[in-house]
Amino acid sequence: MQLRLLAVAISCWLDATRLQSRCDPDSSSVITRQPHRHCQQLWPCFCRAHSQDFMERRLQTQVFKLGLAKSIHHARVLIRQRHIRVGKQIVNIPSFMVRTDSQKHIDFSITSPYGGGRPGRNKRKAIAAKGGGGGGGDDDEDME
């Protein structure tokens, strides 16, 4: 709802800034359309939120800035592979807009190997190759 009002506010202000060529027949002066009252209230909020602020609120940027990833590209991969959660929710969209109150809740997923979950496929293979993993029936067949 807030986003829709913001879009209306932007369109109103764009219309208001363009001079409309309607002339008043009495005074022959140019009449411009005034923006709606609710648009005037939302416009300063939009002006404060520059494009740089929008880019800083992306989950991909936040993961990199928090040091959970080595680069911005690594952050994108971690997010797409479902290693990152915001609060209790796993998020796999790098362009997810993080609210300011949710920034402190960005962390690795509980099920992720980075967050203390089950080791990955290669790590499990390495443990099994060392003989300390209890790999089940596969180790017994190798010994026979």
SULMOGI-V163652 format. One record per residue. RES is the residue in three letters. SS is DSSP state (A for helix, B for strand, O for the rest). BURIAL is b if it has 9 or more other ideal C-beta (glycine too) atoms within 8 Angstrom, else e. D_LAST is the distance of its C-alpha to the last C-alpha in Angstrom with 1 decimal. Layout:
BEGIN
RES,SS,BURIAL,D_LAST
RES,SS,BURIAL,D_LAST
END
This chain:
BEGIN
MET,O,e,67.7
GLN,A,e,68.3
LEU,A,e,66.9
ARG,A,e,69.2
LEU,A,b,72.2
LEU,A,b,71.3
ALA,A,e,71.1
VAL,A,b,74.6
ALA,A,b,75.9
ILE,A,b,74.8
SER,A,e,76.4
CYS,A,b,79.5
TRP,A,b,79.8
LEU,A,e,79.2
ASP,A,b,82.0
ALA,A,b,84.3
THR,A,e,83.9
ARG,O,e,84.9
LEU,O,e,88.6
GLN,O,b,89.5
SER,O,e,92.5
ARG,O,e,94.3
CYS,B,e,97.8
ASP,O,e,99.9
PRO,O,e,103.1
ASP,O,e,105.3
SER,O,e,104.3
SER,O,e,102.3
SER,O,e,99.6
VAL,B,e,95.8
ILE,O,e,94.0
THR,O,e,90.4
ARG,O,e,88.2
GLN,O,e,87.2
PRO,O,b,83.6
HIS,O,e,82.9
ARG,A,e,83.1
HIS,A,b,79.4
CYS,A,b,78.6
GLN,A,b,80.6
GLN,A,e,78.6
LEU,A,b,75.2
TRP,A,b,76.2
PRO,A,e,76.0
CYS,A,e,72.5
PHE,A,b,71.5
CYS,A,e,73.3
ARG,A,e,71.4
ALA,O,e,68.0
HIS,O,e,67.8
SER,A,e,65.1
GLN,A,e,63.6
ASP,A,b,63.3
PHE,A,b,61.5
MET,A,e,59.0
GLU,A,e,58.4
ARG,O,b,57.7
ARG,B,b,54.8
LEU,A,b,51.4
GLN,A,b,50.0
THR,A,b,52.7
GLN,A,b,52.3
VAL,A,b,48.5
PHE,A,b,49.2
LYS,A,e,52.2
LEU,O,e,50.3
GLY,O,e,47.7
LEU,O,b,44.8
ALA,O,b,44.4
LYS,O,e,44.8
SER,O,e,47.1
ILE,A,b,48.9
HIS,A,e,46.5
HIS,A,b,43.5
ALA,A,b,45.3
ARG,A,b,45.6
VAL,A,b,41.9
LEU,A,b,41.0
ILE,A,b,43.5
ARG,A,e,42.3
GLN,O,e,38.7
ARG,O,b,39.9
HIS,O,b,39.3
ILE,B,b,43.0
ARG,B,b,45.0
VAL,B,b,48.7
GLY,O,e,49.2
LYS,O,e,46.7
GLN,B,e,46.6
ILE,B,e,44.0
VAL,O,b,46.1
ASN,O,e,44.8
ILE,O,e,48.2
PRO,O,b,49.1
SER,O,e,52.8
PHE,O,b,52.8
MET,B,e,56.1
VAL,O,b,55.5
ARG,O,e,58.3
THR,A,e,59.7
ASP,A,e,58.8
SER,A,b,55.1
GLN,A,b,54.6
LYS,A,e,53.6
HIS,A,e,50.8
ILE,B,b,48.8
ASP,B,e,45.3
PHE,B,b,41.6
SER,O,b,40.2
ILE,O,e,38.4
THR,O,e,35.4
SER,O,b,35.3
PRO,A,b,32.9
TYR,A,b,36.2
GLY,A,b,37.6
GLY,O,e,34.9
GLY,O,b,33.0
ARG,O,e,29.3
PRO,O,e,27.9
GLY,O,e,27.8
ARG,A,e,25.0
ASN,A,e,24.6
LYS,A,b,24.8
ARG,A,b,22.0
LYS,A,e,19.8
ALA,A,e,20.8
ILE,A,b,20.1
ALA,A,b,16.6
ALA,A,e,16.0
LYS,A,e,17.4
GLY,O,e,15.0
GLY,O,e,18.0
GLY,O,e,18.2
GLY,O,e,16.4
GLY,O,e,15.3
GLY,O,e,14.1
GLY,A,e,11.3
ASP,A,e,10.6
ASP,A,b,9.2
ASP,A,e,6.7
GLU,A,e,5.5
ASP,A,e,5.7
MET,A,e,3.8
GLU,O,e,0.0
END
